[in-house]
Amino acid sequence: MISIFLLSDDLSYCGFVLTNAINHIPGNIESSDKQVFNLLFSRMLDLCNQEFYDAMDEKDEYCLNVINALEKDCLFYQSVDNRVLQIIEFIKNIKYTFYDIDFD
């Protein structure tokens, strides 16, 4: 895994990028279908922005539908790549935090 540091124009630290970080997610095995996981992971990252968070704070129904669709696809593909279980946990946390949906 390679870390790349992001700097602003004045050379102050802004963050970092991890190259090949998805290969280090628990459940990764060499025979995993990387294409399926990459697509699901990309959809998960689409949820991680301030606009989506603000909408979820308001319990936006459209956002919940997007989350439910991702969850449905993750449940379907969980046997293809065990890393999908980490996305499912992320979804559970979002539903609990923003929508007060509890999983027993």
PDB file as gemmi writes it, atoms N, CA and C in Angstrom:
CRYST1    1.000    1.000    1.000  90.00  90.00  90.00 P 1                      
ATOM      1  N   MET A   1       0.856  -1.162   0.000  1.00  0.00           N  
ATOM      2  CA  MET A   1       0.000   0.000   0.000  1.00  0.00           C  
ATOM      3  C   MET A   1       0.908   1.232   0.000  1.00  0.00           C  
ATOM      4  N   ILE A   2       0.568   2.199  -0.820  1.00  0.00           N  
ATOM      5  CA  ILE A   2       1.340   3.423  -0.946  1.00  0.00           C  
ATOM      6  C   ILE A   2       0.483   4.585  -0.469  1.00  0.00           C  
ATOM      7  N   SER A   3       1.065   5.466   0.339  1.00  0.00           N  
ATOM      8  CA  SER A   3       0.371   6.673   0.784  1.00  0.00           C  
ATOM      9  C   SER A   3       0.889   7.862  -0.013  1.00  0.00           C  
ATOM     10  N   ILE A   4      -0.020   8.661  -0.492  1.00  0.00           N  
ATOM     11  CA  ILE A   4       0.319   9.893  -1.195  1.00  0.00           C  
ATOM     12  C   ILE A   4      -0.285  11.038  -0.395  1.00  0.00           C  
ATOM     13  N   PHE A   5       0.540  11.977   0.012  1.00  0.00           N  
ATOM     14  CA  PHE A   5       0.066  13.105   0.806  1.00  0.00           C  
ATOM     15  C   PHE A   5      -0.432  14.216  -0.114  1.00  0.00           C  
ATOM     16  N   LEU A   6      -1.550  14.806   0.245  1.00  0.00           N  
ATOM     17  CA  LEU A   6      -2.133  15.903  -0.511  1.00  0.00           C  
ATOM     18  C   LEU A   6      -1.806  17.207   0.186  1.00  0.00           C  
ATOM     19  N   LEU A   7      -1.268  18.160  -0.592  1.00  0.00           N  
ATOM     20  CA  LEU A   7      -0.890  19.450  -0.048  1.00  0.00           C  
ATOM     21  C   LEU A   7      -1.620  20.552  -0.797  1.00  0.00           C  
ATOM     22  N   SER A   8      -1.924  21.620  -0.083  1.00  0.00           N  
ATOM     23  CA  SER A   8      -2.557  22.776  -0.720  1.00  0.00           C  
ATOM     24  C   SER A   8      -1.487  23.607  -1.426  1.00  0.00           C  
ATOM     25  N   ASP A   9      -1.901  24.694  -2.063  1.00  0.00           N  
ATOM     26  CA  ASP A   9      -0.964  25.567  -2.776  1.00  0.00           C  
ATOM     27  C   ASP A   9       0.117  26.133  -1.861  1.00  0.00           C  
ATOM     28  N   ASP A  10      -0.235  26.331  -0.582  1.00  0.00           N  
ATOM     29  CA  ASP A  10       0.762  26.859   0.361  1.00  0.00           C  
ATOM     30  C   ASP A  10       1.527  25.733   1.070  1.00  0.00           C  
ATOM     31  N   LEU A  11       1.394  24.518   0.533  1.00  0.00           N  
ATOM     32  CA  LEU A  11       2.087  23.327   1.017  1.00  0.00           C  
ATOM     33  C   LEU A  11       1.644  22.870   2.410  1.00  0.00           C  
ATOM     34  N   SER A  12       0.447  23.270   2.826  1.00  0.00           N  
ATOM     35  CA  SER A  12      -0.081  22.758   4.092  1.00  0.00           C  
ATOM     36  C   SER A  12      -0.798  21.430   3.827  1.00  0.00           C  
ATOM     37  N   TYR A  13      -0.763  20.573   4.812  1.00  0.00           N  
ATOM     38  CA  TYR A  13      -1.325  19.228   4.699  1.00  0.00           C  
ATOM     39  C   TYR A  13      -2.844  19.269   4.535  1.00  0.00           C  
ATOM     40  N   CYS A  14      -3.371  18.538   3.541  1.00  0.00           N  
ATOM     41  CA  CYS A  14      -4.817  18.473   3.302  1.00  0.00           C  
ATOM     42  C   CYS A  14      -5.376  17.063   3.503  1.00  0.00           C  
ATOM     43  N   GLY A  15      -4.560  16.061   3.413  1.00  0.00           N  
ATOM     44  CA  GLY A  15      -5.032  14.688   3.549  1.00  0.00           C  
ATOM     45  C   GLY A  15      -4.083  13.740   2.849  1.00  0.00           C  
ATOM     46  N   PHE A  16      -4.574  12.533   2.605  1.00  0.00           N  
ATOM     47  CA  PHE A  16      -3.739  11.540   1.933  1.00  0.00           C  
ATOM     48  C   PHE A  16      -4.609  10.596   1.124  1.00  0.00           C  
ATOM     49  N   VAL A  17      -3.986   9.902   0.199  1.00  0.00           N  
ATOM     50  CA  VAL A  17      -4.642   8.909  -0.640  1.00  0.00           C  
ATOM     51  C   VAL A  17      -3.899   7.597  -0.434  1.00  0.00           C  
ATOM     52  N   LEU A  18      -4.629   6.517  -0.271  1.00  0.00           N  
ATOM     53  CA  LEU A  18      -4.011   5.201  -0.155  1.00  0.00           C  
ATOM     54  C   LEU A  18      -4.210   4.458  -1.478  1.00  0.00           C  
ATOM     55  N   THR A  19      -3.131   4.102  -2.105  1.00  0.00           N  
ATOM     56  CA  THR A  19      -3.196   3.351  -3.340  1.00  0.00           C  
ATOM     57  C   THR A  19      -3.345   1.868  -2.998  1.00  0.00           C  
ATOM     58  N   ASN A  20      -4.266   1.198  -3.662  1.00  0.00           N  
ATOM     59  CA  ASN A  20      -4.545  -0.229  -3.444  1.00  0.00           C  
ATOM     60  C   ASN A  20      -5.079  -0.522  -2.049  1.00  0.00           C  
ATOM     61  N   ALA A  21      -5.702   0.459  -1.405  1.00  0.00           N  
ATOM     62  CA  ALA A  21      -6.208   0.270  -0.042  1.00  0.00           C  
ATOM     63  C   ALA A  21      -7.309  -0.789   0.004  1.00  0.00           C  
ATOM     64  N   ILE A  22      -8.090  -0.925  -1.060  1.00  0.00           N  
ATOM     65  CA  ILE A  22      -9.187  -1.887  -1.016  1.00  0.00           C  
ATOM     66  C   ILE A  22      -8.693  -3.319  -0.909  1.00  0.00           C  
ATOM     67  N   ASN A  23      -7.433  -3.558  -1.250  1.00  0.00           N  
ATOM     68  CA  ASN A  23      -6.880  -4.902  -1.115  1.00  0.00           C  
ATOM     69  C   ASN A  23      -6.614  -5.263   0.343  1.00  0.00           C  
ATOM     70  N   HIS A  24      -6.674  -4.275   1.235  1.00  0.00           N  
ATOM     71  CA  HIS A  24      -6.395  -4.508   2.649  1.00  0.00           C  
ATOM     72  C   HIS A  24      -7.661  -4.511   3.503  1.00  0.00           C  
ATOM     73  N   ILE A  25      -8.804  -4.500   2.883  1.00  0.00           N  
ATOM     74  CA  ILE A  25     -10.071  -4.570   3.612  1.00  0.00           C  
ATOM     75  C   ILE A  25     -10.259  -6.009   4.079  1.00  0.00           C  
ATOM     76  N   PRO A  26     -10.642  -6.212   5.347  1.00  0.00           N  
ATOM     77  CA  PRO A  26     -10.819  -7.582   5.852  1.00  0.00           C  
ATOM     78  C   PRO A  26     -11.734  -8.399   4.947  1.00  0.00           C  
ATOM     79  N   GLY A  27     -11.305  -9.628   4.667  1.00  0.00           N  
ATOM     80  CA  GLY A  27     -12.088 -10.523   3.815  1.00  0.00           C  
ATOM     81  C   GLY A  27     -11.516 -10.648   2.419  1.00  0.00           C  
ATOM     82  N   ASN A  28     -10.487  -9.867   2.107  1.00  0.00           N  
ATOM     83  CA  ASN A  28      -9.899  -9.914   0.771  1.00  0.00           C  
ATOM     84  C   ASN A  28      -9.172 -11.240   0.568  1.00  0.00           C  
ATOM     85  N   ILE A  29      -9.477 -11.898  -0.518  1.00  0.00           N  
ATOM     86  CA  ILE A  29      -8.747 -13.095  -0.930  1.00  0.00           C  
ATOM     87  C   ILE A  29      -8.401 -12.937  -2.403  1.00  0.00           C  
ATOM     88  N   GLU A  30      -7.369 -13.621  -2.831  1.00  0.00           N  
ATOM     89  CA  GLU A  30      -6.875 -13.451  -4.196  1.00  0.00           C  
ATOM     90  C   GLU A  30      -7.930 -13.781  -5.250  1.00  0.00           C  
ATOM     91  N   SER A  31      -8.818 -14.713  -4.968  1.00  0.00           N  
ATOM     92  CA  SER A  31      -9.806 -15.123  -5.965  1.00  0.00           C  
ATOM     93  C   SER A  31     -11.063 -14.249  -5.971  1.00  0.00           C  
ATOM     94  N   SER A  32     -11.069 -13.208  -5.171  1.00  0.00           N  
ATOM     95  CA  SER A  32     -12.238 -12.328  -5.112  1.00  0.00           C  
ATOM     96  C   SER A  32     -12.520 -11.717  -6.477  1.00  0.00           C  
ATOM     97  N   ASP A  33     -13.804 -11.490  -6.755  1.00  0.00           N  
ATOM     98  CA  ASP A  33     -14.197 -10.810  -7.980  1.00  0.00           C  
ATOM     99  C   ASP A  33     -14.043  -9.312  -7.736  1.00  0.00           C  
ATOM    100  N   LYS A  34     -12.904  -8.790  -8.112  1.00  0.00           N  
ATOM    101  CA  LYS A  34     -12.569  -7.404  -7.813  1.00  0.00           C  
ATOM    102  C   LYS A  34     -13.504  -6.417  -8.498  1.00  0.00           C  
ATOM    103  N   GLN A  35     -14.010  -6.775  -9.673  1.00  0.00           N  
ATOM    104  CA  GLN A  35     -14.901  -5.875 -10.395  1.00  0.00           C  
ATOM    105  C   GLN A  35     -16.188  -5.635  -9.626  1.00  0.00           C  
ATOM    106  N   VAL A  36     -16.775  -6.688  -9.077  1.00  0.00           N  
ATOM    107  CA  VAL A  36     -18.010  -6.557  -8.302  1.00  0.00           C  
ATOM    108  C   VAL A  36     -17.763  -5.698  -7.074  1.00  0.00           C  
ATOM    109  N   PHE A  37     -16.703  -6.007  -6.336  1.00  0.00           N  
ATOM    110  CA  PHE A  37     -16.429  -5.242  -5.129  1.00  0.00           C  
ATOM    111  C   PHE A  37     -16.147  -3.782  -5.456  1.00  0.00           C  
ATOM    112  N   ASN A  38     -15.345  -3.536  -6.485  1.00  0.00           N  
ATOM    113  CA  ASN A  38     -15.011  -2.150  -6.841  1.00  0.00           C  
ATOM    114  C   ASN A  38     -16.257  -1.349  -7.168  1.00  0.00           C  
ATOM    115  N   LEU A  39     -17.197  -1.944  -7.859  1.00  0.00           N  
ATOM    116  CA  LEU A  39     -18.443  -1.246  -8.190  1.00  0.00           C  
ATOM    117  C   LEU A  39     -19.243  -0.935  -6.920  1.00  0.00           C  
ATOM    118  N   LEU A  40     -19.402  -1.926  -6.047  1.00  0.00           N  
ATOM    119  CA  LEU A  40     -20.150  -1.712  -4.803  1.00  0.00           C  
ATOM    120  C   LEU A  40     -19.436  -0.705  -3.899  1.00  0.00           C  
ATOM    121  N   PHE A  41     -18.128  -0.797  -3.837  1.00  0.00           N  
ATOM    122  CA  PHE A  41     -17.345   0.124  -3.012  1.00  0.00           C  
ATOM    123  C   PHE A  41     -17.471   1.555  -3.542  1.00  0.00           C  
ATOM    124  N   SER A  42     -17.445   1.698  -4.843  1.00  0.00           N  
ATOM    125  CA  SER A  42     -17.611   3.019  -5.460  1.00  0.00           C  
ATOM    126  C   SER A  42     -18.985   3.599  -5.133  1.00  0.00           C  
ATOM    127  N   ARG A  43     -20.012   2.763  -5.178  1.00  0.00           N  
ATOM    128  CA  ARG A  43     -21.360   3.224  -4.816  1.00  0.00           C  
ATOM    129  C   ARG A  43     -21.408   3.641  -3.354  1.00  0.00           C  
ATOM    130  N   MET A  44     -20.688   2.919  -2.489  1.00  0.00           N  
ATOM    131  CA  MET A  44     -20.644   3.288  -1.077  1.00  0.00           C  
ATOM    132  C   MET A  44     -19.975   4.655  -0.917  1.00  0.00           C  
ATOM    133  N   LEU A  45     -18.880   4.864  -1.623  1.00  0.00           N  
ATOM    134  CA  LEU A  45     -18.169   6.140  -1.513  1.00  0.00           C  
ATOM    135  C   LEU A  45     -19.005   7.299  -2.038  1.00  0.00           C  
ATOM    136  N   ASP A  46     -19.912   7.035  -2.976  1.00  0.00           N  
ATOM    137  CA  ASP A  46     -20.814   8.079  -3.468  1.00  0.00           C  
ATOM    138  C   ASP A  46     -21.707   8.632  -2.355  1.00  0.00           C  
ATOM    139  N   LEU A  47     -21.919   7.834  -1.308  1.00  0.00           N  
ATOM    140  CA  LEU A  47     -22.744   8.270  -0.180  1.00  0.00           C  
ATOM    141  C   LEU A  47     -21.977   9.194   0.773  1.00  0.00           C  
ATOM    142  N   CYS A  48     -20.669   9.220   0.638  1.00  0.00           N  
ATOM    143  CA  CYS A  48     -19.808   9.908   1.600  1.00  0.00           C  
ATOM    144  C   CYS A  48     -19.485  11.327   1.153  1.00  0.00           C  
ATOM    145  N   ASN A  49     -20.488  12.168   1.186  1.00  0.00           N  
ATOM    146  CA  ASN A  49     -20.256  13.583   0.889  1.00  0.00           C  
ATOM    147  C   ASN A  49     -21.213  14.405   1.751  1.00  0.00           C  
ATOM    148  N   GLN A  50     -20.894  15.653   1.909  1.00  0.00           N  
ATOM    149  CA  GLN A  50     -21.657  16.502   2.827  1.00  0.00           C  
ATOM    150  C   GLN A  50     -23.114  16.649   2.411  1.00  0.00           C  
ATOM    151  N   GLU A  51     -23.357  16.736   1.111  1.00  0.00           N  
ATOM    152  CA  GLU A  51     -24.733  16.889   0.623  1.00  0.00           C  
ATOM    153  C   GLU A  51     -25.598  15.673   1.004  1.00  0.00           C  
ATOM    154  N   PHE A  52     -25.034  14.489   0.835  1.00  0.00           N  
ATOM    155  CA  PHE A  52     -25.762  13.274   1.189  1.00  0.00           C  
ATOM    156  C   PHE A  52     -25.961  13.192   2.703  1.00  0.00           C  
ATOM    157  N   TYR A  53     -24.919  13.535   3.475  1.00  0.00           N  
ATOM    158  CA  TYR A  53     -25.039  13.523   4.934  1.00  0.00           C  
ATOM    159  C   TYR A  53     -26.125  14.486   5.406  1.00  0.00           C  
ATOM    160  N   ASP A  54     -26.144  15.682   4.816  1.00  0.00           N  
ATOM    161  CA  ASP A  54     -27.166  16.670   5.196  1.00  0.00           C  
ATOM    162  C   ASP A  54     -28.561  16.148   4.893  1.00  0.00           C  
ATOM    163  N   ALA A  55     -28.729  15.511   3.740  1.00  0.00           N  
ATOM    164  CA  ALA A  55     -30.038  14.958   3.376  1.00  0.00           C  
ATOM    165  C   ALA A  55     -30.426  13.829   4.336  1.00  0.00           C  
ATOM    166  N   MET A  56     -29.460  12.991   4.695  1.00  0.00           N  
ATOM    167  CA  MET A  56     -29.763  11.908   5.633  1.00  0.00           C  
ATOM    168  C   MET A  56     -30.112  12.453   7.008  1.00  0.00           C  
ATOM    169  N   ASP A  57     -29.483  13.562   7.388  1.00  0.00           N  
ATOM    170  CA  ASP A  57     -29.838  14.205   8.662  1.00  0.00           C  
ATOM    171  C   ASP A  57     -31.318  14.551   8.695  1.00  0.00           C  
ATOM    172  N   GLU A  58     -31.869  14.862   7.540  1.00  0.00           N  
ATOM    173  CA  GLU A  58     -33.297  15.192   7.417  1.00  0.00           C  
ATOM    174  C   GLU A  58     -34.147  13.951   7.119  1.00  0.00           C  
ATOM    175  N   LYS A  59     -33.516  12.768   7.203  1.00  0.00           N  
ATOM    176  CA  LYS A  59     -34.191  11.490   6.937  1.00  0.00           C  
ATOM    177  C   LYS A  59     -34.809  11.460   5.535  1.00  0.00           C  
ATOM    178  N   ASP A  60     -34.027  11.921   4.564  1.00  0.00           N  
ATOM    179  CA  ASP A  60     -34.464  11.992   3.178  1.00  0.00           C  
ATOM    180  C   ASP A  60     -34.804  10.600   2.640  1.00  0.00           C  
ATOM    181  N   GLU A  61     -35.979  10.473   2.065  1.00  0.00           N  
ATOM    182  CA  GLU A  61     -36.470   9.189   1.556  1.00  0.00           C  
ATOM    183  C   GLU A  61     -35.671   8.721   0.333  1.00  0.00           C  
ATOM    184  N   TYR A  62     -35.307   9.648  -0.546  1.00  0.00           N  
ATOM    185  CA  TYR A  62     -34.514   9.276  -1.725  1.00  0.00           C  
ATOM    186  C   TYR A  62     -33.186   8.651  -1.294  1.00  0.00           C  
ATOM    187  N   CYS A  63     -32.514   9.263  -0.332  1.00  0.00           N  
ATOM    188  CA  CYS A  63     -31.239   8.729   0.161  1.00  0.00           C  
ATOM    189  C   CYS A  63     -31.416   7.335   0.747  1.00  0.00           C  
ATOM    190  N   LEU A  64     -32.489   7.150   1.491  1.00  0.00           N  
ATOM    191  CA  LEU A  64     -32.749   5.833   2.061  1.00  0.00           C  
ATOM    192  C   LEU A  64     -32.972   4.804   0.959  1.00  0.00           C  
ATOM    193  N   ASN A  65     -33.638   5.192  -0.118  1.00  0.00           N  
ATOM    194  CA  ASN A  65     -33.828   4.276  -1.248  1.00  0.00           C  
ATOM    195  C   ASN A  65     -32.504   3.906  -1.904  1.00  0.00           C  
ATOM    196  N   VAL A  66     -31.599   4.878  -2.023  1.00  0.00           N  
ATOM    197  CA  VAL A  66     -30.269   4.614  -2.582  1.00  0.00           C  
ATOM    198  C   VAL A  66     -29.515   3.637  -1.677  1.00  0.00           C  
ATOM    199  N   ILE A  67     -29.590   3.865  -0.381  1.00  0.00           N  
ATOM    200  CA  ILE A  67     -28.923   2.996   0.595  1.00  0.00           C  
ATOM    201  C   ILE A  67     -29.507   1.586   0.541  1.00  0.00           C  
ATOM    202  N   ASN A  68     -30.833   1.494   0.484  1.00  0.00           N  
ATOM    203  CA  ASN A  68     -31.484   0.178   0.425  1.00  0.00           C  
ATOM    204  C   ASN A  68     -31.117  -0.577  -0.843  1.00  0.00           C  
ATOM    205  N   ALA A  69     -31.002   0.119  -1.967  1.00  0.00           N  
ATOM    206  CA  ALA A  69     -30.623  -0.524  -3.225  1.00  0.00           C  
ATOM    207  C   ALA A  69     -29.198  -1.066  -3.139  1.00  0.00           C  
ATOM    208  N   LEU A  70     -28.298  -0.269  -2.539  1.00  0.00           N  
ATOM    209  CA  LEU A  70     -26.924  -0.739  -2.356  1.00  0.00           C  
ATOM    210  C   LEU A  70     -26.891  -1.946  -1.426  1.00  0.00           C  
ATOM    211  N   GLU A  71     -27.655  -1.888  -0.360  1.00  0.00           N  
ATOM    212  CA  GLU A  71     -27.703  -3.010   0.577  1.00  0.00           C  
ATOM    213  C   GLU A  71     -28.214  -4.276  -0.105  1.00  0.00           C  
ATOM    214  N   LYS A  72     -29.249  -4.147  -0.896  1.00  0.00           N  
ATOM    215  CA  LYS A  72     -29.806  -5.296  -1.617  1.00  0.00           C  
ATOM    216  C   LYS A  72     -28.751  -5.928  -2.527  1.00  0.00           C  
ATOM    217  N   ASP A  73     -28.016  -5.092  -3.257  1.00  0.00           N  
ATOM    218  CA  ASP A  73     -26.969  -5.608  -4.134  1.00  0.00           C  
ATOM    219  C   ASP A  73     -25.832  -6.238  -3.338  1.00  0.00           C  
ATOM    220  N   CYS A  74     -25.475  -5.643  -2.214  1.00  0.00           N  
ATOM    221  CA  CYS A  74     -24.422  -6.204  -1.365  1.00  0.00           C  
ATOM    222  C   CYS A  74     -24.831  -7.568  -0.822  1.00  0.00           C  
ATOM    223  N   LEU A  75     -26.066  -7.688  -0.390  1.00  0.00           N  
ATOM    224  CA  LEU A  75     -26.533  -8.975   0.125  1.00  0.00           C  
ATOM    225  C   LEU A  75     -26.504 -10.037  -0.969  1.00  0.00           C  
ATOM    226  N   PHE A  76     -26.814  -9.638  -2.194  1.00  0.00           N  
ATOM    227  CA  PHE A  76     -26.791 -10.578  -3.321  1.00  0.00           C  
ATOM    228  C   PHE A  76     -25.359 -11.039  -3.616  1.00  0.00           C  
ATOM    229  N   TYR A  77     -24.392 -10.122  -3.546  1.00  0.00           N  
ATOM    230  CA  TYR A  77     -23.012 -10.427  -3.930  1.00  0.00           C  
ATOM    231  C   TYR A  77     -22.096 -10.771  -2.761  1.00  0.00           C  
ATOM    232  N   GLN A  78     -22.626 -10.878  -1.551  1.00  0.00           N  
ATOM    233  CA  GLN A  78     -21.747 -11.122  -0.407  1.00  0.00           C  
ATOM    234  C   GLN A  78     -20.973 -12.426  -0.503  1.00  0.00           C  
ATOM    235  N   SER A  79     -21.510 -13.410  -1.210  1.00  0.00           N  
ATOM    236  CA  SER A  79     -20.796 -14.683  -1.345  1.00  0.00           C  
ATOM    237  C   SER A  79     -19.700 -14.618  -2.403  1.00  0.00           C  
ATOM    238  N   VAL A  80     -19.706 -13.580  -3.233  1.00  0.00           N  
ATOM    239  CA  VAL A  80     -18.698 -13.425  -4.278  1.00  0.00           C  
ATOM    240  C   VAL A  80     -17.404 -12.856  -3.706  1.00  0.00           C  
ATOM    241  N   ASP A  81     -17.533 -11.926  -2.760  1.00  0.00           N  
ATOM    242  CA  ASP A  81     -16.370 -11.258  -2.171  1.00  0.00           C  
ATOM    243  C   ASP A  81     -16.711 -10.913  -0.723  1.00  0.00           C  
ATOM    244  N   ASN A  82     -15.979 -11.495   0.201  1.00  0.00           N  
ATOM    245  CA  ASN A  82     -16.262 -11.286   1.629  1.00  0.00           C  
ATOM    246  C   ASN A  82     -16.097  -9.843   2.076  1.00  0.00           C  
ATOM    247  N   ARG A  83     -15.379  -9.028   1.306  1.00  0.00           N  
ATOM    248  CA  ARG A  83     -15.207  -7.620   1.678  1.00  0.00           C  
ATOM    249  C   ARG A  83     -16.537  -6.868   1.620  1.00  0.00           C  
ATOM    250  N   VAL A  84     -17.490  -7.415   0.892  1.00  0.00           N  
ATOM    251  CA  VAL A  84     -18.819  -6.794   0.797  1.00  0.00           C  
ATOM    252  C   VAL A  84     -19.458  -6.717   2.180  1.00  0.00           C  
ATOM    253  N   LEU A  85     -19.088  -7.639   3.072  1.00  0.00           N  
ATOM    254  CA  LEU A  85     -19.619  -7.605   4.435  1.00  0.00           C  
ATOM    255  C   LEU A  85     -19.259  -6.297   5.139  1.00  0.00           C  
ATOM    256  N   GLN A  86     -18.118  -5.712   4.801  1.00  0.00           N  
ATOM    257  CA  GLN A  86     -17.716  -4.429   5.400  1.00  0.00           C  
ATOM    258  C   GLN A  86     -18.621  -3.304   4.915  1.00  0.00           C  
ATOM    259  N   ILE A  87     -19.057  -3.381   3.662  1.00  0.00           N  
ATOM    260  CA  ILE A  87     -19.991  -2.377   3.125  1.00  0.00           C  
ATOM    261  C   ILE A  87     -21.344  -2.534   3.799  1.00  0.00           C  
ATOM    262  N   ILE A  88     -21.757  -3.764   4.026  1.00  0.00           N  
ATOM    263  CA  ILE A  88     -23.029  -4.020   4.709  1.00  0.00           C  
ATOM    264  C   ILE A  88     -22.985  -3.436   6.118  1.00  0.00           C  
ATOM    265  N   GLU A  89     -21.869  -3.572   6.811  1.00  0.00           N  
ATOM    266  CA  GLU A  89     -21.727  -2.981   8.147  1.00  0.00           C  
ATOM    267  C   GLU A  89     -21.807  -1.461   8.078  1.00  0.00           C  
ATOM    268  N   PHE A  90     -21.189  -0.877   7.068  1.00  0.00           N  
ATOM    269  CA  PHE A  90     -21.263   0.567   6.858  1.00  0.00           C  
ATOM    270  C   PHE A  90     -22.721   1.000   6.681  1.00  0.00           C  
ATOM    271  N   ILE A  91     -23.462   0.258   5.881  1.00  0.00           N  
ATOM    272  CA  ILE A  91     -24.878   0.565   5.627  1.00  0.00           C  
ATOM    273  C   ILE A  91     -25.687   0.459   6.918  1.00  0.00           C  
ATOM    274  N   LYS A  92     -25.437  -0.577   7.698  1.00  0.00           N  
ATOM    275  CA  LYS A  92     -26.134  -0.727   8.981  1.00  0.00           C  
ATOM    276  C   LYS A  92     -25.877   0.482   9.884  1.00  0.00           C  
ATOM    277  N   ASN A  93     -24.631   0.937   9.901  1.00  0.00           N  
ATOM    278  CA  ASN A  93     -24.285   2.102  10.725  1.00  0.00           C  
ATOM    279  C   ASN A  93     -24.990   3.361  10.235  1.00  0.00           C  
ATOM    280  N   ILE A  94     -25.067   3.536   8.926  1.00  0.00           N  
ATOM    281  CA  ILE A  94     -25.782   4.699   8.374  1.00  0.00           C  
ATOM    282  C   ILE A  94     -27.256   4.641   8.755  1.00  0.00           C  
ATOM    283  N   LYS A  95     -27.864   3.483   8.582  1.00  0.00           N  
ATOM    284  CA  LYS A  95     -29.296   3.358   8.885  1.00  0.00           C  
ATOM    285  C   LYS A  95     -29.562   3.608  10.364  1.00  0.00           C  
ATOM    286  N   TYR A  96     -28.697   3.118  11.214  1.00  0.00           N  
ATOM    287  CA  TYR A  96     -28.870   3.316  12.654  1.00  0.00           C  
ATOM    288  C   TYR A  96     -28.658   4.784  13.028  1.00  0.00           C  
ATOM    289  N   THR A  97     -27.596   5.375  12.487  1.00  0.00           N  
ATOM    290  CA  THR A  97     -27.224   6.746  12.850  1.00  0.00           C  
ATOM    291  C   THR A  97     -28.202   7.782  12.320  1.00  0.00           C  
ATOM    292  N   PHE A  98     -28.580   7.661  11.058  1.00  0.00           N  
ATOM    293  CA  PHE A  98     -29.387   8.704  10.431  1.00  0.00           C  
ATOM    294  C   PHE A  98     -30.886   8.409  10.404  1.00  0.00           C  
ATOM    295  N   TYR A  99     -31.242   7.131  10.370  1.00  0.00           N  
ATOM    296  CA  TYR A  99     -32.657   6.786  10.203  1.00  0.00           C  
ATOM    297  C   TYR A  99     -33.240   6.046  11.410  1.00  0.00           C  
ATOM    298  N   ASP A 100     -32.443   5.881  12.459  1.00  0.00           N  
ATOM    299  CA  ASP A 100     -32.891   5.183  13.675  1.00  0.00           C  
ATOM    300  C   ASP A 100     -33.432   3.789  13.386  1.00  0.00           C  
ATOM    301  N   ILE A 101     -32.844   3.122  12.393  1.00  0.00           N  
ATOM    302  CA  ILE A 101     -33.208   1.742  12.052  1.00  0.00           C  
ATOM    303  C   ILE A 101     -32.220   0.842  12.765  1.00  0.00           C  
ATOM    304  N   ASP A 102     -32.709   0.006  13.649  1.00  0.00           N  
ATOM    305  CA  ASP A 102     -31.860  -0.860  14.454  1.00  0.00           C  
ATOM    306  C   ASP A 102     -31.894  -2.284  13.897  1.00  0.00           C  
ATOM    307  N   PHE A 103     -30.756  -2.937  13.891  1.00  0.00           N  
ATOM    308  CA  PHE A 103     -30.655  -4.323  13.453  1.00  0.00           C  
ATOM    309  C   PHE A 103     -30.351  -5.193  14.662  1.00  0.00           C  
ATOM    310  N   ASP A 104     -31.211  -6.131  14.912  1.00  0.00           N  
ATOM    311  CA  ASP A 104     -30.995  -7.034  16.057  1.00  0.00           C  
ATOM    312  C   ASP A 104     -30.217  -8.245  15.670  1.00  0.00           C  
TER     313      ASP A 104                                                      
END                                                                             
